[in-house]
Amino acid sequence: MSKNKTSLTQAFNVKPKHLDLKDVKDYDIFPDKSLLEKLRNKIIQNLIDENIPHDKMLEQYINDEIDNVLEGYDLNNLERSHIFNLIQNEINGYGPITTLLEDDTITEIMVNGPNEVYVEIDGKLAKDDSISFINDTHIIRTIQRIVQPLGRTIDAANPMVDARLPDGSRLNAIIPPLSLKGPVLTIRKFSKNLDSIEDLLRKGTLTTHMARFLEACVEAKLNIIISGGTGTGKTTLLNILSSFISHDERIITIEDAAELHLYQPHVISLETRLVNYEGEGEVTIRDLVRNSLRMRPDRIIVGEVRGKEAFDMMQAMNTGHEGSITTLHANSPVDALSRLETMLLMNEMEIPVSAVRGYIENAIDIIIQIDRMPDGRRKITSIAEVLGMDKEGKVNVKEIFAFKQKGIADDGSVMGEFVVYNYVPKVYDKIKRKGITSIKDIFE
């Protein structure tokens, strides 16, 4: 080491660490974060000005800039590699959260502030102290880098953004003045580990009888609603149930941000569009549902119903478009019907409540409730069928399968059991009429 130079570790008064580069996630081994900010800003700005075109030139350029900005310090291989990786992540990746996005065990990333980064693993939230941003500006710049290639923007005039990453992950960001705390970033990662009903069985989300019944419901073209709270796995379940659809059917999927990945050969995917800078050009879920009816669909799959589009969805189900599947936010099958009723009444048309309930009764066959348990695991807690209206004019539901929680074990895991009721559902007749006999042993 040169006598005229001080090692970066000594200069920052940090005890030397023997670290594998793959274990080094962030800036913690470098307390002087302002130096890294200076280095990063200079490289990115110069990169924009000089338009370095190739990876090899970029690698040499970053190394030269490290030498220029840190003149007077002698970097060892670990320090240089660490800083180089940080710069690479800033230029070609997603900044400090790049490693989190690459980690398949993480299902959600939440950035609440420069030193408040949380992740969800196996349904549980935890603060990741190894990841941090330098300041709020650094967070906003990272958000901008992520959304700009997706055709979205975020700034003081447009302080909220929803977007879909290339791998299917969902991004939401909100910045001041709407967020009083500072910029907040949330990324719900697309699950690569749950691709089939067998995956759900291994995780204990449902039983074999429940899986076989749901497969028969999809094959028989019953209309299905998947109900649950935020982050319970509704879209994942929808994606898996869609795999039971025959490969000779024409399927149209409609979503705010495309998350469904169907493997049938005849799939048309439609996605909504936000308003442009002139306040024009918005295309809603309702617009797409209405248009899909003119596209000769065998199945219509709506990622989530939240408003007036529910009326068009019910109309489609009541006019021969069988086998439709959608999701909505609700805490139980009964609550799902109430939410659906409210959505139908949101339309400008003056429809009596009795007529709305009749629409629901005739349109919906099955409601699946999926919940996240206190231990973070997902469970299908109810599979119920929609029956006729009671004396008070309300739509009835009756459970076919359920999960009954009995308590919490010492290790925090949920104790309980799945039950199948001694009841032959009316939808079983519809299933049999389609020539499906795979669940005969369950009900007969």
N, C-alpha and C positions, 0 to 999 in steps of 0.2 A: 504494500500500500504506500502511496506517495506521502512524503512527510508534509506536503503542502495541502493535502486533502484530508478531510474528516469523513469517516464512513457515515452513511445516512443514519444508521442505527445509533451510533455514538452521538451524532448531532442532535437527534431527537430524544436522547437520554432514555432509550428503550433497551431492556435487557435482550441480548441475542436469543432468538428462538430457533429451534430445529423444527421447521414446519414443511410438510409436503405441500406443494403448490395447490393441489386439488382441495386441500383443507383450508386454504386462505381465501376467504370470501370477500373481505372488504378492507376498509382502511385502518383497522384497529391497530396494526403494527406500526402505523405512521400517525402519531398524534398531531403533527402539524398539517392539518387538513387544508389550510389555506395554500400551502405549497402545491399540493395535488390539484387544487382548484385552478391555480395559476397555470400549471402545466397543461391541464386538460383544456382550459379555455383557449390557451394560445394555440395548441395543436389543432383543435377543432376549427378555430377561426382561420388559421393559416391553411388548413385543408380546404376550406370553402373557397378561400381566395385563390389558391394555386391549383385546385381541382386535380389532385393526385389520382391517376386513373387505375392503377393496378395494385394488387395485393402486395407484391414484392416491393414495389416502390413505397407503398404505404408503410410496410414494416421498417424499411430503412429510414423513412421520414420520421416515424415515431421515435426510433432510437436516437436519431440526430437531435430531435427536439428535447428528448430526455437529457441528453448531454448538455445542450445549450441552456435549458432552464435550470438544471441542477449543477451548473458549473461550480466547482469548488468542493463537490462531494463525490466520493468514490463508492459506487453502488456495487454490492455483491450480486451474484446471479439471482438469488431469491428476490431481493429488492427490485432489481431491474425487471424480472419476469412479472412480479406482482404489479408494478406500475404499468408495464406494457399491457398486461391483461385488462387492467382498469380502463386504459385508453381505448383498447380494442372494443371493449364492451360499450364505451360511450359512443364510438363511431359506428360500429357495425352491429351492436347488440342493443340491449335495453338498460344500459347503465348498471347501477348496483344490483338491480333485481334480475339480471340476466341468469345468474346461477339458480335462482328460485324458479324461474320459468322452465329451466332445463331439468329440474328435479321432478320426476314423475310421482313421487310420494306426496307432493304438495298439491292440494286441490284448490286452494284459494290464497291469494296474496292481498294484504291490506296495508296500505301506506297511509298512516294518519299524521305523519310529521317526519322531519329529518331523522329523528332517532326513535321513531315509533313504527316499526315494521312488524306486522303480525302475519302468521301463516296458519293454514288449517291442514292438519295431517290426521288421517283416520277419524275425521269428524271433530277433532279437538283443536281449539285455538291456542296458539302459543306465541309469545313475543320472541322474535329472532334478533338477539343483541349483536349478532355478527354482521348484520346488514345495516347500513345507515347512509343517509344523504348528507351533503355538506350544508345545505340550507333549502329554504322553500323554492328559491329560483332553480336550484338543481332538480327538484322534483318536477316543477312545471316544464323544464326543458326536456326531461326524460319523457313526460307525457306527450309533449309535442313531437318528439322524435318517433314515438310509437304510432301516433294517430295520423301524422301527415302522409305517410305512404298509403294509408287506408282512405284517403280523400276526406278526412275530417280535420277540424281545427279546434283549438281551445285558446281563448284569450279573454280579456276583460269584457269584450262585447259578446263572446260566446263561452260563458264560464262552465258549461256542462257538456259532456260528450259521452256517447255510448258507441262502442265499436266492437268489431269482431276481429281477432288476430288471425293470421293465416292458418294456424293450427286449430281454429275453432273456438279458442278461449274467448270469454266475454270480458270486455273492459268498460269500466265506468270511472269517470274522473269529474271532480267538481273543484273549482278554485275560487278564491275571493273575486268579487265581493259576496258571492253566495255562501261560501264556506268561511265562517268567521275564524276558524282555527288556523286556516291555511289550506294549501292544496291537499286533497284526499284522493287516493287512487285505489281502486278495487279491481282485481282481476280474478274471475272465476275460470279456472283452467279446464280445458276440455279433457275429460277422462279418457285415458288410453288403456286403462286397466279393466274397464267394465264393458265388454263388447258383446256378451251373450248372456242368456238366462242362466247358464252354468256358472258364470261368475257371481251372479246374485245368489245362487244356491250355496256356493262355497262361502260367501260372506254371511250367510244366515239371514238374508233379507226376506226370504219366503221359503215355503216348503215345496217338495216335488209335486204334491197334489195341486197346490196353488199355481205352480208354473204350468202344469199340464192343462188346468182349467183356463188360464189366460191365453195359452196358445190356441185352445179350441175356440175361445171367444173371438180372437182375431181372425182365425180361419173361417169362422161362421159369419164374419162381417157384422158383428155387433158393434153398436156405437158406444164408445168408451170415453170416460173422463178420468184423468189422473189428477188427483187432488193432493195438496200438501203445502207446507210452508216454504219459505225461502231456503234454498240450499238443502232441500231434503232428497234431491235426486229425481225430480219429476221428469226432466228432459232425458236423463240417462235411461230411465225406465221406458219412456216413450220411444226412444231410439231402439231399445232392445225388443219391445213389443212389435215394432214395425218390421223387425226381421222375420216375423212369422207370416207376413203378407206374401202371397203367391208372386212368383216372378213373371207371370203373364198379365199382371194388372198395371194399369197406368195410374201412378201415384203423383199427387201434387202436394208439396209441402209449402207451408206459408209461415214465415217467421219474421220477427223484428231483426234478429241477427242470426244468420244460418248456423245452427249448431247440430242439426240432425245429419247423420251420415248413413244413408240407406244404400244397400248394396244391390238392390234390384236393378235390372237394366233399363226400366222405363220410369224414371223419376224426373219430375219437373220441379225445381226448387225456386220459389219466389221469395223475395226479401223486400221489406218496406223501405221507403226512402224519406229522409227528413226534408224539411223545408230548406231552400237555398237562401243565399244572402238577400234576395229580393222578397223573401217570405212566400215563395211559390214552389211548386214542384213536389209537395208532400204526397206520398202514397202510403195509405194506412193499411192495417191488417184487413179492415172491412172492405176497402177497395179491392184488395187481392182475393178475398173470399168470393166477392161478387164476380170478379173476372174469372176465377177458377171454374165456376159453374158453366162457363161457356167453352171450357177446354176439354170436355168429355172425360172427366175424371172417373176412375173406378174407386179411388179413395182420396179423401181430402184430409190432410193432417195439419193441424194448426198448432204451432209451438206453444202458444198460450193465448187464451181469451181473457180480455180485461175490460171490455166495454161493449160498444154498440155492435161490434162484429159478431157477438154471441147470437144476435137475432138472425143474421144471415146464415150462421153455422147451423142453428136449429132448423131454419127453413130448408137447408140442404139435406139435413138428416131426415126431415119429414117428407121429402119429395124424391125419395128413391136413391139417395146417395148413401148407401150403407157402408159400414166399416170405417166411419170417420173416427179419428182419435184426436183429443186435445188435452191440454192441461189448464188448471186454474189454481189460484191460491185459496185454500180453505183448510180448516182444521178438522173436518170430519165429512163423511158423505152427506149428512143432513145440512151442514154448513155450506157444502158445495152447491147443493140445490138452491139454497137461499141466495147465495152469491149469484148464481146463474139467473135466478128470477129477477134480482135487482138489475143485472145487466140488460135483460130483455126489456125491462120497464124504462130503461134510459133512452129508448128510442123516442123520436118525436111523435110516432104514431100512437094514438090513444087506443090501447089494447086492454081489455078487462083482465084483471088478475087471474080469473078463472081460465081465460083463454091461454094466458101465458103458461099456467101450470099444465094445461092440457098439452101444449107444445112440448114442454119438458118431458111429460109422462110418455108421450108417443115417440120422442126422439132418442132419449138416453136409455141404454140397456144396463150398463155396468159402471159403477164408480169405484175406483181403486184409491185408497188412502195410503200414502206413504209418509212416514215421519222419521225425523232424526231423534234417536233416543238420548237420554242424559249422558250415556257413555260415548256418544258420537256415532254409533252405528245406525245405519238406516234399516228400517223394517217396514214391510207392507202390513199395516195394522188393521186394515179392513178391505174386504172385497164384498161389495153389496150390489144388489140389483134394485132397479127402480120399478116400483109396483104402481098400482092405481092410486087414486086420491081417496083420502079418508072422509069421514062425515063432515069435518071442518073445511074440506076442500083443499087440504094440503097433500103434496105428493109424498107417498110412503117409500121408504127404502128398507130392505131387509138384508141383514148380513148373511153371507155364505161362508166366508172364512174370516178369521180375526187373529190378532196377536194380543194376548192378555198379559200385561206386566204384573209381576207379583212382588217386586221389590228390587233393591240394589244390594249387590254383594259387597263384601269388604274391600275388594279391589276396584270398586266403582262400576263394575259391569252390571248391566240390566239383567234381572232374572225374570223369566216368563216363559210362556209356551204358546204355540200356534194351535188354534182349534178349528175344526170344521163342524158346522152345525148339522144336526140331524134334520136336514131340510133339503128338499129337491127344488131347486130354483125354477121359476117359470122359463127363464132363458134356456134351460136345458132342452126344452121342446124345440126352440129355434135351432139350437146346435144340432139336434138329432135330424131335423128336417133337411139340414144341409148335408146329411150323410156322414157326419163325423161321429165316430163311435169310440174315440180314444179315451174318453173319460167315463165310459159306462161303468167301470168298476167303482168309481167314486160315489155315484148317486144311485146305483141300482144294486 
